[in-house]
Amino acid sequence: MDLNALLDGFDLLMSWTVVLFIILGLILGILLGALPGVSGVLGIALMLPLTYNMAPIDAIMFLTGIFTGSVYSGGVTATLLNIPGSASAVATTLDGYPMTKQGKQNEALGIGLAASAIGSFLGYFIILFAIQPIGQLVLQFGPPEMLLVIMFALSVIGIISGSMLRALIAGVVGLLLGTIGATAFGRPRGNFGITELYEGIEIVPALMGLLAISELFFLISKKSIVDENVSVQRNFKDFLKGMLYTFKDKINAFRSTLIGIGIGLLPAAGSTVAALISYGQGKTHSKRGENYGNGEPSGVVSAEAANSSSEGGSMTTMLTLGIPGGSATAILLAAFMVHGLLPGPYLIRDHMDMTYAVIVGGVFQTFFLVIIGIIFVWYFSKVILVPSRLLIPIIGVLAILGAYSIRGLYIDPLITLIFAIVGLVLRKLEYPVIALLLGLILGSIVDGELARTIVMYEGRFEYLLTRPIFVTMLVLTVIMFCVPLIRKRYGKSISENEN
């Protein structure tokens, strides 16, 4: 670590304007992240032109504040309404929303805030001391390794859902849907001549249909989101109880943070994959793994800690290699370039003080996030008090508008309605909706990485076994696919012995 550059980085942050823009960015990001279909990516894109005349450090901290705030608040709507503010909050719905229906929304929100804060803090803090060696490690991941990372993520769904076969069926269907659009070579595929589908199925409309609209069919017969005879009042004591629970579940939180950082480092893998892999690992290692999916607090910790810590990982890849880990970091990359800074080896060589300032600034953001987050959830949590007869049309309209707002195309609301029916059918048949959604998200990535792998090796795939990281990932993926089968067989033998 270059201590002189680190001290210079601290000096860049010691300005009231930096603090002001961090706070403004967090507030704006939280508000945008809570709106269905409106993500932090959109917020960063909209605010980028306003930063042209700012000092570089002010502009970067303002935009990263929007990023951090939106990542957190996406989990709030996922918990209260089963509407992820972004795809990265999908895993939070698995236990966060069931906790809300059980009247434990205050505890769930406390867990979400604390886990997000821990993940964000540790994500940036660990990266602070390991940014240079990590940059070298990431360079070792090529298309073959990225393919196996995605297969590993799909295998986790089988553990989460309890049925590997159903998870694979839903996941493969999602992958096939994800390949609709242009091929890796630019040719149209599976779009039925519909030009609006040339770029593929937009994720947000599909997400709104699968998770938000399909849930409304189940809410019709209920008076409110929460189950009857449970408390729906705001309770700050329960909120603090949830925050304290996260610190008691420290091993899970730390493991999830490391997973989030590791997956976040990989270009295109993203926080969605990080949260789902972390959730699966949490279920595997937890003594209450059978409760995952039914309102288990540890499930919220696993998802939120990994989701937030992946932000630090993706920022590291962007800073050290100039490779954006996702849409948000791609816009941040543009922001650096607008201000005369080129992320990558030259940034590390010539502007290490700015690199450290961004990372340390991410650590500082965590403390403001906790304060602003408490105020936000205290007022936003009142949404569950709204009767279903009023909430259903509001959520429906917001979901449709959110789907339409992404591209402004009339086909997107139609996609939302189609996926709402698909989500309803999957739930009725007890297939994991998350598996289909993850396959859809990763379908285009699989297509591109597979094409690059084929071109690299020209059909001689035996040479893949000469890549140590590929072999390691292959072994881990096979193990993950075998775990449910071994567990099922082992469980049967125990049952027979007991009888």
C-alpha positions in Angstrom: 0.0 0.0 0.0 1.2 3.5 -0.9 0.8 5.4 2.3 1.5 8.8 0.8 -1.2 8.2 -1.9 -3.6 7.1 0.8 -3.0 10.3 2.8 -3.4 12.4 -0.3 -6.7 10.5 -0.9 -7.9 11.4 2.6 -7.0 15.0 1.9 -9.2 15.0 -1.2 -12.1 13.8 0.9 -11.7 16.5 3.6 -14.1 19.0 2.1 -17.6 20.0 3.1 -18.6 19.8 -0.6 -17.6 16.1 -0.7 -19.8 15.3 2.3 -22.7 17.3 0.9 -22.6 15.5 -2.4 -22.3 12.1 -0.7 -25.4 12.8 1.3 -27.3 14.2 -1.7 -26.3 11.2 -3.8 -27.4 8.7 -1.1 -30.8 10.4 -0.7 -31.4 10.5 -4.5 -30.2 6.9 -4.9 -32.5 5.6 -2.1 -35.5 7.4 -3.6 -34.8 6.2 -7.1 -34.1 2.7 -6.0 -37.4 2.5 -4.2 -39.4 3.1 -7.5 -40.3 0.1 -9.5 -38.4 0.1 -12.8 -36.3 3.1 -11.8 -32.8 2.1 -10.7 -29.6 3.7 -9.6 -28.3 3.1 -13.1 -30.9 5.5 -14.5 -30.2 8.0 -11.7 -26.5 8.0 -12.4 -27.1 8.4 -16.2 -29.5 11.3 -15.6 -27.2 13.0 -13.1 -24.0 12.6 -15.1 -24.4 15.7 -17.2 -24.9 17.8 -14.0 -21.4 16.8 -12.8 -19.5 18.2 -15.8 -18.6 21.4 -14.0 -17.9 19.8 -10.6 -14.6 18.9 -9.1 -13.7 15.3 -10.1 -13.9 14.0 -6.5 -17.2 15.8 -5.9 -18.7 14.3 -9.1 -17.5 10.8 -8.4 -18.7 10.7 -4.8 -22.0 12.1 -5.8 -22.5 9.4 -8.5 -21.3 6.5 -6.3 -23.6 7.8 -3.5 -26.5 7.3 -5.9 -25.2 3.8 -6.7 -24.9 2.8 -3.0 -28.3 4.3 -2.0 -30.2 2.6 -4.8 -28.6 -0.8 -4.1 -29.8 -0.6 -0.5 -33.4 0.7 -1.1 -34.0 -1.9 -3.8 -34.0 -4.4 -0.8 -36.6 -2.3 1.1 -39.2 -2.6 -1.6 -38.3 -6.3 -2.1 -39.0 -6.8 1.6 -42.2 -4.8 2.0 -43.8 -5.3 -1.4 -42.0 -8.3 -3.1 -40.9 -5.8 -5.7 -37.1 -5.7 -6.1 -35.9 -2.2 -6.9 -33.4 -3.9 -9.2 -32.6 -7.4 -10.2 -29.8 -7.5 -7.6 -32.5 -7.5 -4.8 -34.3 -10.6 -6.1 -32.7 -12.8 -3.5 -33.9 -10.5 -0.7 -37.5 -11.3 -1.7 -37.1 -15.0 -0.8 -37.1 -14.3 3.0 -37.7 -10.6 3.3 -41.2 -10.6 1.9 -42.3 -13.8 3.9 -41.1 -12.0 7.1 -43.3 -9.0 6.2 -46.3 -11.3 5.7 -45.6 -12.7 9.2 -45.6 -9.2 10.7 -41.8 -9.1 11.1 -41.3 -6.3 8.7 -39.6 -4.1 11.3 -37.0 -6.8 12.1 -36.5 -7.6 8.4 -35.9 -3.9 7.5 -33.4 -3.6 10.4 -31.5 -6.7 9.2 -31.5 -5.4 5.6 -30.0 -2.0 6.6 -27.4 -3.5 8.9 -26.4 -6.2 6.4 -26.2 -3.6 3.6 -24.0 -1.4 5.8 -21.7 -4.2 6.8 -21.4 -5.5 3.3 -20.7 -2.1 1.9 -18.2 -1.2 4.6 -16.3 -4.4 4.5 -16.5 -4.5 0.7 -14.6 -1.2 0.4 -12.4 -1.8 3.4 -11.0 -5.1 2.3 -10.6 -3.8 -1.2 -8.6 -0.8 0.2 -5.8 -3.2 1.2 -6.0 -5.6 -1.7 -6.8 -3.6 -4.7 -3.5 -4.2 -6.6 -3.2 -8.1 -6.2 -6.9 -8.4 -6.8 -6.5 -6.6 -10.1 -4.0 -9.2 -11.2 -6.2 -12.1 -10.2 -9.2 -10.8 -12.1 -7.1 -10.8 -15.3 -7.0 -14.6 -15.0 -10.7 -15.0 -15.6 -11.5 -15.5 -19.3 -14.7 -16.6 -21.1 -14.4 -20.3 -20.0 -14.2 -19.2 -16.3 -17.1 -16.8 -16.7 -19.3 -19.6 -18.2 -18.7 -21.8 -15.1 -19.4 -18.9 -12.7 -22.8 -18.6 -14.3 -23.4 -22.4 -14.2 -22.3 -22.3 -10.5 -25.0 -19.6 -9.9 -27.7 -21.8 -11.6 -26.7 -24.8 -9.5 -27.2 -22.7 -6.3 -30.9 -22.3 -7.3 -31.3 -26.1 -6.9 -30.1 -25.9 -3.3 -32.3 -22.9 -2.6 -35.5 -24.4 -4.0 -34.9 -27.9 -2.8 -35.6 -29.5 -6.2 -32.6 -29.5 -8.5 -34.7 -30.9 -11.4 -37.3 -28.2 -11.3 -34.7 -25.5 -10.8 -32.8 -26.8 -13.8 -35.9 -26.8 -16.0 -36.9 -23.3 -15.0 -33.3 -22.1 -15.3 -32.8 -23.6 -18.8 -36.1 -22.0 -19.9 -34.8 -18.7 -18.6 -31.5 -19.2 -20.5 -33.4 -19.9 -23.7 -35.5 -16.8 -23.3 -32.4 -14.8 -22.5 -30.9 -15.7 -25.9 -33.8 -14.0 -27.7 -32.4 -11.1 -29.7 -29.1 -10.6 -31.5 -26.5 -13.3 -31.4 -22.9 -12.7 -30.4 -22.3 -12.1 -34.2 -25.1 -9.6 -34.6 -27.7 -11.8 -36.3 -31.3 -11.7 -35.1 -32.5 -14.9 -33.3 -35.8 -15.9 -31.9 -37.4 -12.5 -32.1 -40.2 -13.6 -34.5 -39.5 -10.6 -36.7 -40.3 -8.2 -33.9 -37.7 -5.4 -34.1 -38.3 -4.4 -30.5 -36.9 -7.8 -29.4 -33.7 -7.4 -31.4 -31.9 -6.3 -28.2 -33.5 -9.2 -26.3 -36.2 -9.3 -23.5 -35.7 -6.3 -21.2 -35.1 -7.5 -17.7 -37.1 -5.0 -15.8 -40.5 -5.7 -17.5 -39.9 -9.4 -17.0 -38.9 -8.9 -13.4 -42.1 -6.8 -12.7 -44.3 -9.5 -14.2 -42.7 -12.5 -12.5 -42.4 -11.0 -9.0 -44.7 -8.0 -8.7 -47.8 -8.5 -10.8 -47.9 -12.3 -10.2 -48.0 -11.6 -6.4 -51.1 -9.4 -6.9 -53.1 -12.4 -7.8 -52.4 -13.8 -4.4 -53.1 -10.5 -2.6 -56.6 -10.2 -4.1 -58.1 -12.6 -1.5 -56.3 -10.8 1.4 -57.1 -7.5 3.2 -53.5 -6.5 3.4 -50.0 -7.7 2.6 -49.4 -9.1 6.1 -51.2 -12.1 7.4 -54.2 -11.6 9.6 -53.7 -11.5 13.4 -50.1 -10.2 13.2 -48.7 -6.8 14.2 -48.5 -4.2 11.4 -47.3 -1.3 13.5 -43.9 0.4 13.2 -41.7 -0.6 16.1 -38.3 0.9 16.4 -37.4 -1.7 19.1 -37.9 -4.5 16.6 -36.0 -2.6 14.0 -33.0 -2.4 16.3 -33.5 -6.0 17.2 -33.1 -6.8 13.5 -29.9 -4.7 13.2 -28.4 -6.5 16.3 -29.3 -9.9 14.8 -27.1 -9.1 11.8 -24.1 -8.6 14.1 -24.9 -11.9 15.9 -25.0 -13.6 12.6 -21.5 -12.3 11.9 -20.0 -15.4 10.3 -22.8 -15.5 7.7 -22.4 -11.8 7.1 -18.7 -12.0 6.7 -18.9 -15.0 4.4 -21.6 -13.3 2.3 -19.4 -10.2 2.1 -16.5 -12.2 0.7 -18.7 -13.9 -1.8 -20.1 -10.5 -2.9 -16.6 -9.1 -3.3 -15.4 -12.1 -5.3 -18.3 -12.2 -7.7 -18.4 -8.4 -8.0 -14.8 -8.5 -9.3 -15.8 -10.6 -12.3 -16.9 -8.4 -15.3 -20.6 -9.0 -16.2 -21.3 -11.4 -13.3 -23.0 -8.7 -11.2 -24.6 -8.4 -7.8 -27.6 -10.6 -8.8 -25.3 -13.6 -9.1 -23.4 -12.6 -6.0 -26.6 -12.4 -3.9 -28.0 -15.7 -5.1 -24.8 -17.6 -4.7 -24.4 -16.1 -1.2 -28.0 -17.0 -0.4 -27.4 -20.6 -1.5 -24.2 -20.8 0.6 -26.0 -19.4 3.6 -28.7 -22.1 3.3 -26.0 -24.8 3.0 -24.1 -23.7 6.1 -27.0 -22.7 8.3 -28.4 -24.9 11.0 -31.8 -23.5 10.0 -31.3 -24.0 6.3 -34.7 -25.7 6.0 -36.3 -22.4 7.0 -34.8 -20.5 4.1 -37.5 -19.2 1.9 -40.1 -19.1 4.7 -39.0 -15.9 6.5 -35.5 -16.9 7.8 -33.6 -13.8 9.0 -30.3 -15.3 8.0 -31.5 -15.4 4.4 -31.9 -11.6 4.4 -28.4 -11.2 5.8 -26.9 -13.5 3.1 -28.6 -11.7 0.3 -28.1 -8.1 1.4 -24.5 -8.4 2.6 -23.4 -9.9 -0.7 -25.5 -7.5 -2.8 -23.9 -4.5 -1.2 -20.3 -5.8 -1.0 -20.3 -6.7 -4.7 -20.4 -2.9 -5.3 -16.8 -2.7 -3.9 -15.7 -5.6 -6.1 -17.2 -4.1 -9.3 -15.6 -0.7 -8.5 -12.2 -2.4 -8.1 -12.4 -4.1 -11.5 -13.3 -0.7 -13.0 -10.6 1.2 -11.2 -7.7 -1.3 -11.8 -8.5 -2.7 -15.2 -10.9 -0.1 -16.7 -13.5 -2.9 -17.1 -17.0 -2.0 -15.9 -18.6 -4.8 -13.9 -22.1 -3.7 -14.9 -24.2 -0.8 -16.2 -23.7 1.4 -13.2 -19.9 1.1 -13.2 -19.9 1.6 -17.0 -21.5 5.0 -16.4 -19.1 5.7 -13.6 -16.3 4.9 -16.1 -17.6 7.5 -18.4 -17.7 10.0 -15.5 -14.0 9.4 -14.8 -13.2 10.0 -18.4 -15.3 13.2 -18.6 -13.1 14.5 -15.8 -9.8 13.6 -17.5 -9.2 10.3 -15.6 -8.8 7.0 -17.4 -9.6 4.0 -15.1 -7.1 1.1 -15.5 -3.3 0.8 -15.1 -2.7 4.5 -15.9 -5.1 5.6 -13.1 -3.2 3.3 -10.6 0.1 4.6 -11.8 -0.7 8.4 -12.1 -3.6 9.0 -9.8 -3.4 6.5 -7.0 -4.6 9.3 -4.6 -7.9 9.5 -6.5 -8.2 5.7 -6.5 -7.8 5.6 -2.7 -10.2 8.6 -2.3 -13.0 6.7 -4.1 -12.5 3.6 -2.0 -12.2 5.4 1.3 -15.2 7.5 0.3 -17.1 4.3 -0.2 -16.3 3.4 3.4 -17.5 6.9 4.6 -20.8 6.5 2.7 -21.7 3.5 4.9 -22.1 5.7 8.0 -24.3 8.2 6.2 -26.3 5.3 4.7 -27.2 4.0 8.2 -28.6 7.4 9.3 -30.5 8.1 6.1 -31.7 4.5 5.8 -33.2 4.6 9.3 -35.2 7.8 8.4 -36.3 6.3 5.1 -37.6 3.0 6.3 -39.4 4.6 9.3 -41.7 6.4 6.9 -41.7 4.1 3.9 -42.7 1.0 6.0 -46.2 2.5 6.4 -46.9 1.3 2.9 -47.9 -2.2 4.3 -50.8 -0.5 6.3 -52.5 0.4 3.0 -55.4 -2.0 2.4 -55.0 -4.5 -0.5 -57.9 -3.0 -2.5 -55.9 0.3 -2.7 -52.4 -1.2 -2.9 -53.1 -3.7 -5.7 -54.0 -1.0 -8.4 -51.2 1.2 -7.2 -48.5 -1.5 -7.4 -50.0 -2.7 -10.7 -49.8 0.8 -12.3 -46.3 1.5 -10.9 -45.1 -1.9 -12.2 -46.5 -1.2 -15.7 -45.2 2.4 -15.8 -41.8 1.1 -14.5 -41.7 -1.4 -17.3 -42.6 1.2 -19.9 -40.2 3.8 -18.6 -37.1 1.8 -19.3 -37.2 2.1 -23.1 -40.5 3.8 -23.8 -41.8 0.9 -25.9 -45.3 -0.3 -25.8 -44.1 -3.9 -26.0 -42.6 -3.8 -22.5 -45.9 -3.5 -20.6 -47.1 -6.5 -22.7 -44.0 -8.4 -21.7 -44.8 -7.6 -18.1 -48.3 -9.1 -18.4 -47.0 -12.2 -20.2 -44.4 -12.9 -17.5 -47.0 -12.2 -14.8 -49.0 -15.2 -16.2 -45.8 -17.2 -16.4 -44.9 -16.4 -12.8 -48.4 -17.3 -11.6 -48.2 -20.7 -13.4 -44.7 -21.4 -12.0 -45.9 -20.7 -8.5 -48.9 -22.9 -8.8 -46.8 -25.7 -10.1 -44.1 -25.0 -7.4 -41.3 -24.2 -9.8 -38.7 -21.7 -8.6 -39.5 -18.3 -10.3 -36.0 -17.1 -9.3 -34.4 -19.8 -11.4 -36.2 -18.6 -14.6 -35.4 -15.0 -13.8 -31.7 -15.7 -13.2 -31.5 -17.7 -16.4 -33.1 -14.8 -18.3 -30.7 -12.3 -16.8 -27.6 -14.5 -17.6 -28.8 -15.8 -21.0 -27.2 -13.2 -23.2 -24.0 -13.4 -21.1 -23.8 -17.2 -21.5 -24.3 -16.7 -25.3 -21.4 -14.3 -25.6 -19.0 -16.2 -23.3 -19.8 -19.5 -25.0 -19.1 -18.0 -28.5 -15.8 -16.5 -27.3 -14.8 -19.8 -25.8 -15.5 -21.7 -29.0 -13.6 -19.2 -31.0 -10.6 -19.3 -28.6 -10.3 -23.1 -28.7 -11.8 -24.0 -32.1 -13.5 -27.1 -30.7 -10.4 -28.4 -28.8 -12.0 -28.2 -25.4 -9.5 -30.6 -23.8 -7.2 -27.6 -23.5 -9.6 -26.1 -21.1 -8.3 -28.5 -18.5 -4.9 -26.7 -18.6 -6.6 -23.6 -17.0 -6.3 -24.0 -13.1 -9.2 -21.6 -12.3 -11.4 -23.3 -14.9 -10.8 -26.7 -13.3 -11.4 -25.4 -9.8 -14.7 -23.8 -10.9 -15.7 -27.0 -12.7 -15.2 -29.1 -9.6 -17.1 -26.7 -7.4 -20.0 -26.6 -9.9 -20.2 -30.4 -10.1 -20.2 -30.6 -6.3 -23.0 -28.0 -6.1 -25.1 -30.0 -8.6 -24.5 -33.2 -6.6 -25.3 -31.7 -3.1 -29.1 -32.0 -3.4 -28.8 -35.6 -4.6 -26.4 -36.6 -1.8 -28.6 -34.8 0.8 -31.7 -36.6 -0.5 -30.1 -40.0 -0.5 -28.4 -39.4 2.9 -31.7 -38.2 4.4 -33.5 -41.4 3.2 -30.8 -43.6 4.8 -31.2 -41.8 8.1 -34.9 -42.1 8.0 -34.7 -45.8 7.3 -32.3 -46.3 10.2 -34.6 -44.5 12.5 -37.5 -46.6 11.5 
